[in-house]
Amino acid sequence: MVEGHHHQEFIGHIREAGSTIVLELRGEWDILAASVVSGRLDALTGTRRPDLVLDVRAVTFMDAAGLGLLCRARRRARKRGGRLRLTGVTDDGWVARLLRMAALTGEFEIAAEEITGATCLADCVAV
């Protein structure tokens, strides 16, 4: 692990809505983020029938390593009878651009609306 970096820099709020886990992704999703966060995503997609929503609104940059991490998480979730959705995808955002460039737009389920009624599990600030 790179000194001074931990998964909190790349993962924000973690919420739960029923059996759905909503994970906020933050910052620059490059090779560093992939190396720091891959174990956390593997744990979340390693359960039986995982239902994971990745909120990419706060992603400021993503390259092929970050996209590879999303693809791996989607593949692992599907393999275990679950699903992975993306939310916060905007036409001009990094994630949408990369999905288009890699011809993967149709491969990811996009949740247009935010998951409501989610309970905070980690790193949430009271409002």
C-alpha positions in Angstrom: 0.0 0.0 0.0 1.3 3.5 -0.8 2.2 5.4 2.3 -0.3 8.1 3.2 -3.1 6.7 1.0 -6.0 4.7 2.2 -9.4 3.8 0.8 -11.2 6.7 2.5 -9.7 9.0 -0.1 -11.5 7.1 -2.9 -14.6 5.9 -1.1 -16.9 8.3 0.6 -20.2 7.6 2.2 -21.3 3.9 2.4 -25.0 3.4 2.9 -27.4 0.5 3.1 -31.0 0.3 1.8 -32.4 -3.1 2.5 -30.0 -5.5 0.9 -28.5 -2.8 -1.4 -25.1 -1.3 -0.5 -24.6 2.3 -1.9 -20.9 3.2 -2.2 -19.8 6.8 -3.0 -16.7 6.9 -5.2 -14.5 10.0 -4.9 -11.5 11.6 -6.5 -9.2 10.2 -9.2 -9.8 6.6 -10.1 -6.5 5.5 -11.6 -3.9 2.8 -10.9 -3.4 4.1 -7.3 -7.1 4.0 -6.5 -7.4 0.5 -8.1 -4.6 -0.8 -6.0 -5.9 0.7 -2.8 -9.6 -0.1 -3.2 -9.7 -3.4 -5.1 -9.8 -5.5 -1.9 -12.7 -3.5 -0.6 -14.7 -3.9 -3.8 -13.8 -7.6 -3.9 -15.2 -8.0 -0.3 -18.5 -6.2 -1.3 -18.9 -8.3 -4.4 -17.8 -11.6 -2.9 -21.0 -12.2 -1.0 -24.0 -14.2 -2.2 -26.3 -12.2 -4.5 -24.6 -8.8 -3.9 -26.5 -5.7 -4.8 -24.1 -2.8 -5.1 -24.7 0.7 -6.3 -21.6 2.8 -7.1 -22.3 6.5 -7.0 -19.8 8.2 -9.3 -20.9 11.8 -8.9 -17.7 12.7 -7.0 -15.3 11.0 -9.4 -13.0 13.8 -10.8 -11.0 11.5 -13.1 -11.0 7.9 -14.3 -8.6 6.0 -16.5 -8.5 2.5 -17.8 -7.4 1.1 -14.4 -10.4 2.6 -12.7 -12.7 1.3 -15.5 -11.1 -2.1 -15.1 -12.0 -2.0 -11.4 -15.6 -1.3 -12.2 -15.7 -4.1 -14.8 -14.2 -6.6 -12.3 -16.7 -5.6 -9.6 -19.6 -6.0 -12.1 -18.3 -9.4 -13.3 -17.9 -10.6 -9.7 -21.4 -9.4 -8.7 -23.0 -11.2 -11.7 -21.0 -14.4 -11.1 -22.6 -14.6 -7.6 -26.1 -13.9 -8.8 -26.1 -10.3 -7.9 -25.9 -7.0 -9.6 -23.9 -3.8 -9.8 -25.4 -0.5 -10.8 -23.9 2.9 -11.4 -25.5 6.2 -10.4 -24.5 9.8 -10.9 -23.4 9.1 -14.4 -23.5 12.3 -16.5 -23.0 12.6 -20.3 -19.9 14.8 -19.8 -18.5 12.9 -16.8 -15.4 10.7 -16.8 -17.3 7.5 -16.3 -19.6 8.0 -19.2 -16.8 9.1 -21.5 -14.8 6.0 -20.6 -17.8 3.7 -21.1 -18.4 5.2 -24.5 -14.7 5.0 -25.5 -14.5 1.3 -24.4 -17.9 0.5 -26.0 -19.2 -0.6 -22.6 -22.2 1.8 -22.3 -24.7 -1.1 -22.6 -22.7 -3.3 -20.2 -23.5 -1.4 -17.0 -26.9 -0.9 -15.5 -27.3 2.9 -14.8 -29.6 3.8 -11.9 -31.0 7.2 -12.9 -32.3 8.1 -9.4 -30.6 8.0 -6.1 -31.4 5.1 -3.8 -33.8 6.5 -1.1 -34.1 5.4 2.5 -30.5 4.4 2.8 -28.9 4.1 6.3 -25.4 5.3 6.8 -22.8 2.6 7.4 -19.6 4.7 7.3 -18.2 8.2 6.8 -21.6 9.9 6.8 -22.1 13.4 8.2 -25.3 14.3 10.0 -27.3 16.9 8.2 
